[in-house]
Amino acid sequence: MRYLCLIYDNEKAWETMPKDEADAVFGEYFAFAEGIKQSGQHLGGEALQPVATATTVRIRNGKVSTTDGPFAETKEQLGGYYLINARDLNDAIQVAAKIPSARYGSVEIRPVMEFDQG
């Protein structure tokens, strides 16, 4: 079963983190990604640009409007994701618990909806 692991962090903390500490956390991310690639659980994943680069799109009464930034102000912002293959939710939780940001941010796990193409 496929699960999307959405990684939420406080961007301000990353901006003020000393370089050596940030490098260490990125090293943990690279090791994590390599581990799930080796296990066959990795299906995809990317880091996202900061929330200030986001654009929100809405259509109301047939008109398209855009707003800079995210839809809602929060302490933690979506910073990236992993798409994984896991046996079940418990397996996905075990994988997500190894994502470095789970220690100081949060990781939301969502099953991917499977549509029958037949």
N, C-alpha and C positions, 0 to 999 in steps of 0.2 A: 504494500500500500504506500502511496506517496503522501508525504507530509511537507508542509511549508513551515519552516522555522523562521519567524520574523524577529529580528534582533533590535531591541530598543535600548538606547543609551542616552545619557545626558551629554549633548554635544559640547556644552560649556566645559565639562570636565575634561574632554579630549583636548580642547583648545588650550587649557592651562596645564596639562600633564607634561612633566619633564620628558625630553626627547628619549632618554634612555629607558624610562618606564614605558612610554608609548611603543618604542621598538620592541621591548620585551613582550608586550601584549600582542603586537602584530606577529611576533615569532610564534606565540601560542596559537594564534589563528591559523598561520600557515601549517603548523604541525597538526592541528585539528583537521583542517581540510585535507591534508595528505592522508591522515588516518582513515577518514571516511571514504576517500577515494580508493585506498587499498582494500577496504572492507567491502566495496561495491555498493555502499549506501549513498554515495554522492551522486546526485543527478544534476545539480547546478547550484549556483550561488554567486552573489555579487555584493560588493560594498556600494553604498549610495553616496552621492555628493551631499554636502550639508543641506539642511532643511531650507536655508535661505535661497537655494537654487530652485526650489519646488514651485510649481504653478498648479493651482487648483482650477478645474474647469467645471462649469455648471451650465445647464440649459434650462431657462425658465421662460415660459410663454414663447417658446420658439427662438429665443435669443441666447446666443452664446456669450457667457461672461467669464473672465479669467481673473484670478486673484493671485498675487505673489504669495508664496509660502504655503504652509499646510492648512488644512481645513480647520484645525483646532490647535490652540496653544496647550502644550503639555510640558512636563518636566523632562520626559524622555521622548526622543524622536526616533523614527524608524531609520536605522543606519545601514541595514543590509539584510540579507536572507540566505538561507540554504534550502534547496529543495532536496529532500532525502527520500530514500526507500527504506521502510521499516516494516517489520512483521506486524506490529500493532502499535497502539498508543503507548504502551509501556516501553516498547523498544524505542519509539521516537523520543520519549522523555529521557531515556538513558543517553541517547545521542545529544539531545539539546542541552542536557546538564553539563556536557563537556565543552560547550561553546563558551569561550572566555567571558563574554559579557553577561552570562547568567550570574556571575559572582557579584556584579555591581549595577547591572541594569536588569533587563528581563528578556525572556525569549518566549514568544507566543507560538504555540504549535497549532496548526490548522490542517486537518485532512483535506487533501485535494479531491474535489468532486469528480467522480469518474462518470463520463457519459458513454453510453453504449453506442458505438459507431456502426453496429450491424444492422 
